[in-house]
Amino acid sequence: MDPLNDRLLNINRRALLKGAGAGGLGLLGGPALGQLLSGGEPERAVRSHFAPKAKRIIYLFQEGAPSQIDTLDHKPGLKDFYNKDLPVSVRGSQRLTGMTAGQSRLPIAPSLFKFTHHANRQDGLWVSDLLQRTGEMAGDLCVIKSMLTEQINHSPAVTYMQTGHQLPGRPSMGAWLSYGLGSVNKNLPNFVVMISRGRGQMQALFSHLWGAGFLPGQHQGVQFRAGKDPVLFLNDPPGMSRADRRKMLDMLADLNARQAEVAGDNEILARIEQYEMAYRMQASVPDLTDFSDETKSTLELYGPDVKQPGSYAFNCLMARRMAERDVRFIQLYHRGWDHHGSVTRDLPLQCQDVDQPQAALLKDLKQRGLLDETLVVWGGEFGRTVYCQGKLTPQQYGRDHHPRCFSIWLAGGGIKPGITYGNSCDFSYNIAENPVTAHDLHATILHCMGIDHERLTFRSRGLDFKLTGVEAANPITDILV
């Protein structure tokens, strides 16, 4: 902490609070408080640095790391290396996890799954038949085959992909965008998080992944839960009317504003905004989660699990409904991609969960004219090894963590459709061309939203922080429209 900087900041806050309002309401006196209580947050300028291509983001994060070799990075030549050790020249000095570092051999395990060449694009795209419906959307996808990351374990790797830093405490990407661009829909959170369970080994997900870090608290993600009540305590207790709730919040806003005037604490003002958002969500969330206005054909498009709260299909349809309502950042986490044991048993089940719903989401957005203004991102925290973890048999193999090479795809607002970018080596172990870091990806996403990643900063503890950190990062211009 910088005591002098915080002291000066609080003095300035107190002066502003005392000079800006009347009746002890400080900064929230007059029009600002009135706007909060009438259904909106105080107005702020939308700080796009240039014309955006996308209005919103849907990030389909596949927690646990999908195997690129078995999904998007087709390597048919590996069949000639079955059960042969990974060449030392390929591995080099790269570290292994503790789960395979002690193996006497690193036997190469070619994918046992069939791939189809989807030629409805510039260069065609080979996609595993496990993701057949996703592959059918190849003409809308931009597949990056040259992602890499510094992290080799799940928790720091997921944190790095979501916040730009491997240690917890930094703002998440959604929080940065909420802070930078403000809200469009005043009745729903600017940043919503939904989680679905997969079929394989699942890692824990922690709230710092969608936290606001040092940004004002109202920019953190709001988690919608599976079950009858997506947001806890959304309903008023028995005996409390809507009018009673309004009176209570008005009095609470007055008390909080007075405390903010004394303490000069911005988080108290954030708390008032959060209470008001919760009040508005009491009316907006039930409408959002009511699928009765969806046609039978739309529900069938997303698959048989679409009416099951908490399923990937349910969350994908919810994402489309949020996109229609101008939620800025929609984050879906699907757990269960951590396939150390039986890839042949667990990966088909995992792909079965996601393939139809995510293809349906793309089709649905496209037919409603929303895909061109919605950036959809799909991928995990790293890739999987070409060599087998444990014993290799003709019908079964496992794969360990692999940060040096993995694949993701993007579609929609600001992204060229029907292309691939970058490539891996013949063993899907190293980057062969056009490496893309997590910060490059972040810079690209921000660019699609009209933001120069170098200029979206926040001063904390005497430093100017940004999502893309201090390392060199650049938007991937070759994939941008």
C-alpha positions as CSV (number, residue, x, y, z in Angstrom):
1,M,0.0,0.0,0.0
2,D,1.0,3.6,-0.6
3,P,-0.1,5.5,2.6
4,L,0.6,9.0,1.1
5,N,-1.3,8.2,-2.1
6,D,-4.3,6.7,-0.2
7,R,-4.3,9.7,2.2
8,L,-4.4,12.2,-0.7
9,L,-7.1,10.2,-2.5
10,N,-9.3,10.1,0.6
11,I,-8.9,13.8,1.1
12,N,-10.0,14.4,-2.5
13,R,-13.0,12.1,-2.0
14,R,-14.1,13.9,1.1
15,A,-13.9,17.3,-0.6
16,L,-15.9,16.0,-3.6
17,L,-18.5,14.3,-1.4
18,K,-18.9,17.5,0.7
19,G,-19.1,19.8,-2.2
20,A,-21.2,17.8,-4.6
21,G,-24.4,17.2,-2.7
22,A,-26.9,18.5,-0.3
23,G,-28.7,17.2,2.7
24,G,-25.8,15.0,3.8
25,L,-26.0,12.8,0.6
26,G,-22.7,13.9,-0.7
27,L,-21.8,12.5,-4.1
28,L,-25.2,10.8,-4.3
29,G,-27.2,13.9,-3.8
30,G,-29.5,15.3,-6.4
31,P,-29.5,13.7,-9.9
32,A,-27.0,10.9,-9.2
33,L,-28.9,9.4,-6.2
34,G,-32.2,9.9,-8.0
35,Q,-30.9,8.0,-11.0
36,L,-29.6,5.2,-8.8
37,L,-33.0,4.9,-7.0
38,S,-35.0,5.1,-10.2
39,G,-33.3,2.1,-11.9
40,G,-29.8,3.0,-13.1
41,E,-26.3,3.7,-12.0
42,P,-24.8,7.2,-12.2
43,E,-24.0,8.0,-15.8
44,R,-20.5,7.6,-17.0
45,A,-18.8,8.0,-20.3
46,V,-18.3,4.9,-22.4
47,R,-14.5,4.9,-22.8
48,S,-14.0,3.1,-26.1
49,H,-10.8,4.2,-27.7
50,F,-12.0,3.4,-31.3
51,A,-15.2,2.0,-32.9
52,P,-15.8,-1.5,-31.5
53,K,-16.7,-4.5,-33.6
54,A,-18.2,-6.4,-30.7
55,K,-20.7,-5.2,-28.1
56,R,-20.4,-8.1,-25.8
57,I,-18.4,-11.3,-25.1
58,I,-19.4,-14.8,-24.4
59,Y,-16.4,-16.7,-23.0
60,L,-16.9,-20.5,-23.0
61,F,-14.1,-21.5,-20.7
62,Q,-13.3,-25.3,-20.7
63,E,-11.7,-25.8,-17.3
64,G,-9.3,-28.7,-17.1
65,A,-7.6,-28.2,-20.6
66,P,-9.1,-30.0,-23.6
67,S,-6.7,-32.2,-25.5
68,Q,-5.9,-30.3,-28.7
69,I,-4.6,-33.5,-30.4
70,D,-8.0,-35.1,-29.9
71,T,-10.2,-32.1,-30.9
72,L,-8.8,-29.4,-33.1
73,D,-5.1,-30.1,-33.9
74,H,-5.2,-33.0,-36.4
75,K,-1.9,-34.9,-36.6
76,P,-2.4,-38.0,-38.7
77,G,1.3,-38.6,-39.1
78,L,1.6,-39.5,-35.4
79,K,0.3,-43.0,-36.2
80,D,3.8,-43.8,-37.5
81,F,5.2,-43.0,-34.0
82,Y,2.8,-45.0,-31.9
83,N,4.5,-46.1,-28.6
84,K,7.8,-44.6,-29.6
85,D,9.4,-42.2,-27.2
86,L,9.0,-38.5,-27.7
87,P,12.3,-37.4,-29.3
88,V,14.6,-35.5,-27.0
89,S,15.0,-32.9,-29.8
90,V,11.3,-32.2,-29.6
91,R,11.0,-32.0,-25.8
92,G,14.2,-30.0,-25.3
93,S,14.6,-28.7,-21.8
94,Q,10.9,-28.2,-21.1
95,R,9.8,-29.2,-17.7
96,L,7.2,-32.0,-17.0
97,T,4.7,-32.1,-14.2
98,G,5.3,-34.4,-11.2
99,M,2.8,-36.8,-12.6
100,T,5.0,-37.8,-15.6
101,A,8.5,-36.6,-14.6
102,G,9.2,-40.0,-13.0
103,Q,8.1,-42.1,-16.0
104,S,10.8,-44.2,-17.5
105,R,9.3,-43.6,-21.0
106,L,7.2,-40.9,-22.7
107,P,5.4,-43.1,-25.3
108,I,3.7,-41.2,-28.1
109,A,-0.1,-41.7,-28.1
110,P,-1.7,-40.8,-31.5
111,S,-5.4,-39.8,-31.3
112,L,-7.8,-42.7,-31.7
113,F,-10.6,-40.5,-32.9
114,K,-11.7,-39.9,-36.4
115,F,-11.3,-36.3,-37.8
116,T,-13.5,-34.8,-40.6
117,H,-12.2,-32.1,-43.0
118,H,-14.8,-29.3,-43.1
119,A,-14.1,-27.6,-46.4
120,N,-16.6,-24.7,-46.1
121,R,-13.8,-22.3,-45.3
122,Q,-10.6,-20.9,-46.9
123,D,-8.2,-23.7,-46.0
124,G,-10.6,-26.2,-44.5
125,L,-10.5,-27.3,-40.9
126,W,-10.0,-30.8,-39.5
127,V,-12.2,-31.3,-36.4
128,S,-12.6,-34.4,-34.4
129,D,-15.9,-36.2,-34.9
130,L,-16.4,-35.8,-31.2
131,L,-17.2,-32.2,-32.0
132,Q,-19.1,-32.8,-35.2
133,R,-21.7,-30.1,-34.8
134,T,-19.0,-27.6,-33.8
135,G,-17.1,-28.6,-36.9
136,E,-20.1,-27.9,-39.0
137,M,-19.8,-24.3,-37.9
138,A,-16.3,-24.1,-39.4
139,G,-17.2,-21.3,-41.7
140,D,-17.7,-19.0,-38.7
141,L,-14.7,-20.1,-36.6
142,C,-11.2,-18.7,-36.3
143,V,-9.1,-21.5,-34.8
144,I,-5.8,-20.5,-33.2
145,K,-3.5,-23.6,-33.0
146,S,-0.5,-21.8,-31.5
147,M,-1.6,-20.8,-28.0
148,L,1.0,-21.1,-25.2
149,T,1.2,-20.2,-21.6
150,E,3.7,-20.0,-18.8
151,Q,1.7,-22.1,-16.3
152,I,1.8,-25.8,-16.0
153,N,-0.7,-26.4,-13.2
154,H,-4.4,-25.8,-13.2
155,S,-5.0,-23.1,-10.6
156,P,-2.3,-20.6,-11.7
157,A,-3.0,-21.4,-15.4
158,V,-6.8,-20.7,-15.1
159,T,-6.1,-17.6,-13.0
160,Y,-3.6,-16.4,-15.7
161,M,-6.1,-16.9,-18.5
162,Q,-8.8,-15.1,-16.6
163,T,-6.9,-12.2,-15.0
164,G,-3.6,-11.9,-16.8
165,H,-1.7,-12.9,-13.8
166,Q,-1.0,-16.3,-12.2
167,L,-1.6,-15.1,-8.6
168,P,-5.1,-14.3,-7.3
169,G,-6.0,-10.7,-6.5
170,R,-6.0,-9.1,-10.0
171,P,-9.2,-8.0,-11.7
172,S,-10.7,-10.5,-14.1
173,M,-11.2,-9.7,-17.8
174,G,-15.0,-9.2,-17.3
175,A,-14.3,-6.8,-14.4
176,W,-11.9,-4.8,-16.6
177,L,-14.5,-4.5,-19.4
178,S,-17.2,-3.6,-17.0
179,Y,-15.0,-0.9,-15.5
180,G,-13.8,0.3,-18.9
181,L,-17.1,0.4,-20.8
182,G,-19.8,0.7,-18.2
183,S,-23.2,-0.9,-18.3
184,V,-25.8,-1.0,-21.1
185,N,-28.6,-2.9,-19.3
186,K,-29.3,-1.3,-16.0
187,N,-31.5,-4.2,-14.8
188,L,-29.0,-7.0,-15.1
189,P,-25.4,-7.3,-14.0
190,N,-22.7,-6.2,-16.4
191,F,-20.7,-9.4,-15.8
192,V,-22.4,-12.8,-15.2
193,V,-20.8,-16.1,-14.5
194,M,-22.4,-19.6,-14.9
195,I,-20.7,-23.0,-14.1
196,S,-21.6,-26.4,-15.4
197,R,-20.2,-29.8,-14.4
198,G,-18.6,-32.2,-16.9
199,R,-17.9,-35.9,-16.9
200,G,-14.2,-36.1,-16.1
201,Q,-11.9,-35.0,-13.2
202,M,-12.9,-31.5,-12.1
203,Q,-10.7,-28.8,-10.5
204,A,-12.1,-26.3,-8.0
205,L,-13.1,-22.9,-9.3
206,F,-12.7,-19.9,-7.0
207,S,-14.5,-16.6,-7.0
208,H,-11.2,-14.6,-7.6
209,L,-11.5,-15.8,-11.3
210,W,-14.4,-13.4,-11.7
211,G,-13.4,-11.0,-9.0
212,A,-12.9,-7.2,-9.3
213,G,-9.5,-7.2,-7.5
214,F,-8.5,-3.6,-6.9
215,L,-11.3,-2.2,-9.1
216,P,-14.5,-1.0,-7.5
217,G,-16.5,-3.9,-6.2
218,Q,-19.5,-3.4,-8.4
219,H,-17.5,-4.7,-11.4
220,Q,-17.0,-8.2,-10.1
221,G,-18.9,-11.0,-11.8
222,V,-22.3,-12.1,-10.4
223,Q,-22.5,-15.9,-10.3
224,F,-25.8,-17.4,-11.4
225,R,-26.2,-20.7,-9.7
226,A,-27.8,-23.9,-10.8
227,G,-31.2,-24.7,-9.4
228,K,-34.5,-23.0,-8.7
229,D,-33.0,-19.7,-7.5
230,P,-30.1,-18.6,-9.8
231,V,-29.3,-15.8,-7.4
232,L,-29.5,-16.4,-3.6
233,F,-31.9,-14.3,-1.5
234,L,-33.3,-12.7,-4.6
235,N,-36.9,-13.0,-3.3
236,D,-38.2,-10.8,-0.5
237,P,-38.9,-12.6,2.8
238,P,-42.5,-13.4,3.6
239,G,-44.5,-10.4,4.7
240,M,-42.3,-7.8,3.0
241,S,-43.9,-6.0,0.1
242,R,-42.1,-4.4,-2.9
243,A,-42.9,-0.9,-1.4
244,D,-41.4,-2.0,2.0
245,R,-38.2,-3.1,0.2
246,R,-38.0,0.2,-1.6
247,K,-38.3,2.2,1.6
248,M,-35.7,0.1,3.3
249,L,-33.2,0.5,0.5
250,D,-33.8,4.3,0.4
251,M,-33.0,4.5,4.1
252,L,-30.0,2.3,3.7
253,A,-28.7,4.4,0.8
254,D,-29.0,7.5,3.0
255,L,-27.0,5.8,5.8
256,N,-24.3,4.5,3.4
257,A,-24.0,7.8,1.7
258,R,-23.5,9.6,5.0
259,Q,-20.8,7.0,5.9
260,A,-19.1,7.5,2.6
261,E,-18.9,11.2,3.3
262,V,-17.2,10.6,6.5
263,A,-14.9,7.7,5.4
264,G,-14.2,8.7,1.8
265,D,-14.5,5.1,0.9
266,N,-15.5,4.3,-2.7
267,E,-16.5,0.8,-1.8
268,I,-19.4,2.2,0.2
269,L,-20.7,3.9,-2.9
270,A,-20.2,0.6,-4.8
271,R,-22.3,-1.1,-2.1
272,I,-25.2,1.2,-2.8
273,E,-25.0,0.4,-6.5
274,Q,-25.0,-3.3,-5.7
275,Y,-28.1,-3.0,-3.5
276,E,-29.9,-1.2,-6.2
277,M,-28.9,-3.7,-8.8
278,A,-30.2,-6.5,-6.6
279,Y,-33.5,-4.7,-6.3
280,R,-33.8,-4.4,-10.1
281,M,-32.8,-8.0,-10.5
282,Q,-35.8,-9.2,-8.5
283,A,-37.9,-8.3,-11.6
284,S,-35.4,-8.9,-14.4
285,V,-33.9,-12.4,-13.4
286,P,-37.2,-14.3,-13.3
287,D,-38.0,-13.1,-16.8
288,L,-34.5,-14.0,-18.0
289,T,-34.7,-17.5,-16.7
290,D,-38.2,-18.2,-18.0
291,F,-37.8,-20.2,-21.2
292,S,-41.6,-20.3,-21.9
293,D,-41.2,-17.8,-24.7
294,E,-38.7,-19.9,-26.6
295,T,-40.0,-21.9,-29.5
296,K,-39.9,-25.7,-29.6
297,S,-37.3,-25.7,-32.4
298,T,-35.0,-23.4,-30.5
299,L,-35.1,-25.6,-27.4
300,E,-34.5,-28.7,-29.6
301,L,-31.5,-26.9,-31.2
302,Y,-29.7,-26.7,-27.8
303,G,-30.3,-30.4,-27.0
304,P,-32.1,-32.5,-24.4
305,D,-30.5,-30.9,-21.4
306,V,-31.6,-27.4,-22.2
307,K,-34.2,-27.2,-19.5
308,Q,-31.9,-28.6,-16.8
309,P,-30.6,-25.6,-14.8
310,G,-26.8,-25.8,-14.5
311,S,-26.3,-27.9,-17.6
312,Y,-24.0,-26.5,-20.3
313,A,-27.0,-26.5,-22.7
314,F,-29.1,-24.4,-20.2
315,N,-26.2,-22.0,-19.7
316,C,-25.6,-21.6,-23.5
317,L,-29.3,-20.7,-24.0
318,M,-29.0,-18.3,-21.0
319,A,-26.0,-16.8,-22.6
320,R,-28.0,-16.0,-25.8
321,R,-30.8,-14.5,-23.8
322,M,-28.3,-12.3,-21.9
323,A,-26.7,-11.3,-25.2
324,E,-30.2,-10.1,-26.3
325,R,-30.4,-8.1,-23.1
326,D,-27.0,-6.5,-23.6
327,V,-25.1,-8.1,-20.7
328,R,-21.5,-7.0,-21.4
329,F,-19.5,-10.1,-20.4
330,I,-21.0,-13.6,-20.1
331,Q,-18.7,-16.2,-18.7
332,L,-19.5,-19.9,-18.9
333,Y,-17.2,-22.4,-17.1
334,H,-17.5,-26.0,-18.1
335,R,-15.6,-28.3,-15.8
336,G,-14.2,-31.8,-16.4
337,W,-11.6,-31.7,-19.1
338,D,-8.7,-32.9,-16.9
339,H,-8.1,-36.3,-18.6
340,H,-5.0,-37.8,-17.0
341,G,-6.5,-41.3,-17.2
342,S,-8.7,-42.6,-19.9
343,V,-9.1,-40.1,-22.7
344,T,-10.9,-42.7,-24.8
345,R,-13.5,-43.1,-22.1
346,D,-14.0,-39.6,-20.7
347,L,-13.4,-37.2,-23.7
348,P,-16.3,-38.5,-25.7
349,L,-18.7,-37.9,-22.8
350,Q,-17.2,-34.4,-22.2
351,C,-17.6,-33.5,-25.9
352,Q,-21.1,-34.9,-25.9
353,D,-22.0,-32.3,-23.2
354,V,-20.7,-29.3,-25.1
355,D,-20.8,-30.0,-28.8
356,Q,-24.5,-29.5,-29.6
357,P,-25.1,-26.6,-27.2
358,Q,-22.2,-24.5,-28.3
359,A,-22.9,-25.1,-32.0
360,A,-26.5,-24.1,-31.2
361,L,-25.4,-21.0,-29.5
362,L,-23.5,-19.9,-32.6
363,K,-26.4,-20.8,-34.9
364,D,-28.9,-19.0,-32.7
365,L,-26.8,-15.8,-32.4
366,K,-26.2,-15.9,-36.2
367,Q,-29.9,-16.3,-37.2
368,R,-30.9,-13.5,-34.8
369,G,-28.3,-11.1,-36.2
370,L,-26.3,-11.1,-33.0
371,L,-23.2,-13.0,-33.9
372,D,-21.6,-10.1,-35.8
373,E,-21.7,-8.0,-32.6
374,T,-21.0,-10.8,-30.1
375,L,-17.4,-12.2,-29.7
376,V,-17.5,-15.9,-28.7
377,V,-14.3,-17.4,-27.2
378,W,-13.8,-21.1,-26.6
379,G,-10.8,-22.8,-24.9
380,G,-9.0,-23.9,-21.7
381,E,-6.0,-23.0,-19.7
382,F,-3.4,-25.1,-21.5
383,G,-3.2,-28.2,-23.7
384,R,-2.4,-31.9,-23.2
385,T,0.7,-33.9,-24.0
386,V,1.2,-36.0,-27.1
387,Y,2.8,-38.7,-25.0
388,C,0.8,-41.0,-22.7
389,Q,0.6,-40.5,-19.0
390,G,0.8,-43.9,-17.4
391,K,0.5,-47.1,-19.4
392,L,-0.2,-47.0,-23.1
393,T,-2.5,-49.6,-24.5
394,P,-4.0,-50.0,-28.0
395,Q,-7.4,-48.7,-26.8
396,Q,-6.6,-46.4,-23.9
397,Y,-4.3,-43.5,-23.0
398,G,-4.1,-40.5,-20.7
399,R,-2.5,-37.1,-21.3
400,D,-0.7,-34.8,-18.9
401,H,-0.7,-31.0,-18.8
402,H,1.0,-29.2,-21.6
403,P,1.5,-25.4,-21.6
404,R,3.7,-25.1,-24.7
405,C,1.0,-25.7,-27.3
406,F,-2.8,-25.7,-27.4
407,S,-5.8,-24.7,-29.5
408,I,-8.8,-22.4,-29.0
409,W,-11.4,-20.9,-31.3
410,L,-13.1,-17.5,-31.6
411,A,-16.2,-16.4,-33.6
412,G,-18.2,-13.4,-34.2
413,G,-17.7,-9.7,-33.6
414,G,-14.4,-8.4,-35.0
415,I,-12.9,-11.8,-35.9
416,K,-12.3,-13.1,-39.5
417,P,-14.5,-16.2,-40.1
418,G,-13.4,-19.4,-41.6
419,I,-9.6,-19.2,-41.0
420,T,-6.9,-20.8,-38.9
421,Y,-4.0,-19.0,-37.3
422,G,-0.6,-20.4,-36.2
423,N,0.4,-24.0,-36.1
424,S,2.1,-26.5,-34.0
425,C,5.0,-28.9,-34.8
426,D,4.3,-32.4,-36.1
427,F,4.1,-33.7,-32.6
428,S,1.7,-31.0,-31.4
429,Y,4.3,-30.2,-28.7
430,N,5.9,-26.9,-29.8
431,I,4.7,-23.9,-31.7
432,A,5.8,-24.0,-35.3
433,E,4.5,-20.5,-36.3
434,N,2.8,-17.4,-34.9
435,P,2.9,-18.0,-31.2
436,V,0.0,-16.4,-29.2
437,T,0.3,-15.7,-25.5
438,A,-2.6,-15.2,-23.1
439,H,-1.8,-11.5,-23.1
440,D,-2.0,-11.4,-26.9
441,L,-5.4,-13.0,-26.6
442,H,-6.5,-10.5,-24.0
443,A,-5.3,-7.6,-26.2
444,T,-7.2,-9.1,-29.1
445,I,-10.4,-9.4,-27.1
446,L,-10.1,-5.8,-25.8
447,H,-9.5,-4.6,-29.3
448,C,-12.7,-6.2,-30.6
449,M,-14.5,-4.2,-27.8
450,G,-12.9,-1.0,-29.0
451,I,-10.3,-0.8,-26.3
452,D,-6.5,-0.2,-26.6
453,H,-5.1,-2.6,-24.0
454,E,-2.3,-0.2,-23.2
455,R,-4.7,2.6,-22.3
456,L,-7.1,0.7,-20.1
457,T,-5.3,1.1,-16.7
458,F,-6.1,1.5,-13.1
459,R,-3.9,3.1,-10.5
460,S,-3.5,1.0,-7.3
461,R,-0.8,1.0,-4.7
462,G,1.1,3.6,-6.6
463,L,1.2,1.6,-9.9
464,D,-0.8,1.7,-13.1
465,F,-2.1,-1.8,-13.7
466,K,-3.6,-3.3,-16.9
467,L,-5.0,-6.6,-17.9
468,T,-2.1,-7.4,-20.2
469,G,0.6,-6.8,-17.6
470,V,4.0,-5.4,-18.3
471,E,5.1,-8.0,-20.9
472,A,4.9,-7.2,-24.6
473,A,1.4,-8.0,-25.9
474,N,-0.2,-7.2,-29.2
475,P,-3.7,-7.8,-30.8
476,I,-3.5,-10.6,-33.4
477,T,-4.1,-8.3,-36.3
478,D,-4.2,-11.1,-38.9
479,I,-7.4,-12.5,-37.4
480,L,-9.2,-9.2,-37.1
481,V,-11.8,-7.9,-39.5
